[in-house]
Amino acid sequence: MAVDPVCKMEVDEKTAKLKTEYKGKTYYFCAPGCKKMFEANPAKFVTS
């Protein structure tokens, strides 16, 4: 299971419809709002 970087909810990578790539890594989201927030400022949610 992946963890939504915005809300920290667990998301199944196999069934996730919302995902995006940032610096070569794929991030998965539980809802469109979380994806939109991440894409507006990914550095805020990525610690490495």
Contacts in CASP RR format, 6 or more apart in sequence:
PFRMAT RR
TARGET T0000
AUTHOR 0000-0000-0000
METHOD contacts of the structure
MODEL  1
MAVDPVCKMEVDEKTAKLKTEYKGKTYYFCAPGCKKMFEANPAKFVTS
1 10 0 8 1.000
1 11 0 8 1.000
1 12 0 8 1.000
1 13 0 8 1.000
2 10 0 8 1.000
2 11 0 8 1.000
2 12 0 8 1.000
2 13 0 8 1.000
2 16 0 8 1.000
2 27 0 8 1.000
2 28 0 8 1.000
3 9 0 8 1.000
3 10 0 8 1.000
3 11 0 8 1.000
4 10 0 8 1.000
4 11 0 8 1.000
4 27 0 8 1.000
4 28 0 8 1.000
4 29 0 8 1.000
4 30 0 8 1.000
4 34 0 8 1.000
5 27 0 8 1.000
5 34 0 8 1.000
5 38 0 8 1.000
5 45 0 8 1.000
5 46 0 8 1.000
6 29 0 8 1.000
6 33 0 8 1.000
6 34 0 8 1.000
6 35 0 8 1.000
6 37 0 8 1.000
6 38 0 8 1.000
6 45 0 8 1.000
7 30 0 8 1.000
7 31 0 8 1.000
7 34 0 8 1.000
9 30 0 8 1.000
11 28 0 8 1.000
11 29 0 8 1.000
11 30 0 8 1.000
13 26 0 8 1.000
13 28 0 8 1.000
16 28 0 8 1.000
16 29 0 8 1.000
18 28 0 8 1.000
18 29 0 8 1.000
18 30 0 8 1.000
18 31 0 8 1.000
18 32 0 8 1.000
18 34 0 8 1.000
18 35 0 8 1.000
19 26 0 8 1.000
19 27 0 8 1.000
19 28 0 8 1.000
19 29 0 8 1.000
19 35 0 8 1.000
20 26 0 8 1.000
20 27 0 8 1.000
20 29 0 8 1.000
20 35 0 8 1.000
20 38 0 8 1.000
20 39 0 8 1.000
21 27 0 8 1.000
22 38 0 8 1.000
22 42 0 8 1.000
22 46 0 8 1.000
23 42 0 8 1.000
23 46 0 8 1.000
27 38 0 8 1.000
27 42 0 8 1.000
27 46 0 8 1.000
29 35 0 8 1.000
29 38 0 8 1.000
37 45 0 8 1.000
38 45 0 8 1.000
END
